[in-house]
Amino acid sequence: EQGRDYLIVADPSSGHGADYSAAVVIDLESWDQVASYHGMLEPSQLAEQMMMAGYLWSGTGRPALLCPESNNHGEGVVALLSEWRYPRIYATEVLDQRTRRTTTTYGWRTSEQSRKLAISALQRALREQTIGIRDEASIAEMRRFIWVVTNAENGAGRWQAEAGYHDDRVL
């Protein structure tokens, strides 16, 4: 839609084996999911598709903001988007307290901490109905995204897909 701003988030995979690449287009005003992708794409193919989708979803006269996960296979996606000079890639700036220099990293770096924050934000948005998920396959994955206890003594664990299922669309 003209006049709207869009975000495209992606979870890259190798494009081989059991892991899938997933991407979603989010309307930044309504936080509604407006498109999604799930399939076997190698990092270079995902980067190309993200770039094309970014220009396709140029609702405000500027390309969509791309936010690929930058871990593992995502490093290649981020490198290609940068090499191709895509103009809007999600960036994080970190200030080194010792040197007082700022370092910019592109893409979403998933760590245990950022994973917990992202899952918590998604849970809250779903509970408060401030995000609209329209893709039935994404909803099905979310229903199979469960708390798995890793330490019975203290109840410690993590959110993940049920055994035999995937969580690419959730993450």
N, C-alpha and C positions, 0 to 999 in steps of 0.2 A: 504494500500500500504506500502510495506517495505520502511523504511527510512523516513516516515512521522510521525509527532506528532499530536495527536488528543486530543480534549477537549470534554467532555460530560457534558452538562449543563441540569439541570432538575428542574422543578417546581412541587414539590410534592403536593398531595392532600390526603384526608382521605381515598380515595378509595370507598367512599359511597356518595350518594346524587348526586348533579348536577355538582360538580367540578371534573375535570379530572387531572390526572398527565400527564405531557408532558416532553419529553427529546429530545435532539438533539445532534448529533455528528458533530463536526466542525473540519475540517482540519486546523491546526494552521498556515500552510504556506500560503495556498490560501484563507483561511477564507470561504471556500465553505462548505455548509451543505452536509454531505455524508450519513446521516441516521437520522431517526426520529421515535419517539414513542409517542402515545397519547392513553390513556385508563384509566380504573379504576384499579389502584393498590394501595393497602395499603402501608404505609411508609416502612414496613419491606420488602415487595415484591419489591418495587422500589429500595431500597438499594441493594437487592440481584441482581436485573437485571442490575443496574448500575455497580456493581462490576464485573459481568460476562462480560458486554459490555466493561468495562475498560481493561480487559485482552484480549478480542477479538481484540480490536483496539490498539494493542501494535505494532505500525508500526516502532518505533525506538528502539525496544528491551526493552522498558520500558512501563508499562501500561499507558493508557490514563489518562489525568488529569481530575478528577471528580469535578464538581462544582454544588452541589445541593443547592437550596435555603435553608437557614437554619432557616427561620421563621416557626412558627407553626408546621405543620406536618414534615417539613424538619429537625427539631431538632432530630427527631427519625432516619431519614435517615443518618444524619451526625454521630450520636452516634453509629449506627450500623457499618458504614464504618470504624470508628475509632476503635471500639471494634474488628472488623475483621482484623485490621491492614492493610487496603488498603494503599499502599505506596504513592499515589499522590492525595491528596485532596486539593482543592483550600484553601489557608489560607491568612488571613489578620493579620498583626501585628499592634497593637496600643500602642503607648508610653504614659504612664500616666505622665503628666508633673510634677505633685506633687511628686510622689514616684520615678520617673525615671525608672519604671519597664515596661517591654514590656509584653503585653498579646496577645496570639495568638488565633484567632477564626477561625473555619473551616466552609467552605461553603460560600455562598453569602447571606449576610444579607440585605434584602430589607427594606429600609426606604423610606420616601417620597423623600429624596435627592438622594439616590442611584437609585431609580426607575426612576426619571427624567434623571439622567445621562445615565442609560442603554437605555432608550427610545431614547434619543438624539443621542447616539452613533449608535443605530440601524438605525435611520432615516438618519444619515450622511452616513453610510456604504451603505445603499440602494441607496441613491441619487448619491453617487460617484461610485457606482457599485464595491465596494471593498469587497463585501460579496456575495456569491451565494446561494440563497434559491431555492431549487429544489422541495420541498414538496408543492404540489398544495393546500393542506388543510392549511398549514402555510400561504401561500400567500393569501388565502381567508380570514383567520382570520385577517391578516394585513390590508386588504382592509376594514374590518369592525371595525378597531381600530380607533376611532374618538376622537376629542376634544369635551368634554362635559362641557358646561358652568355651573358653580355652583353659580356664582354671576354675574347677568346681569349688575349690575352697573359698575363693573370694568373688566368684561370679564374673571375673574378668573375661572379656571376649572382644568380638568385633562384628560389625555388620557386614554381611556378605551374602552372595547367592546361595540358596539351598543347594545341597549336593546334586550334581547333575544338571544344573542350570547356569545361566550367565547373568552378569550384572553390568554389561557394557553400556546399556541404555540408561541405567540408573546413575552410573558414575559419569 
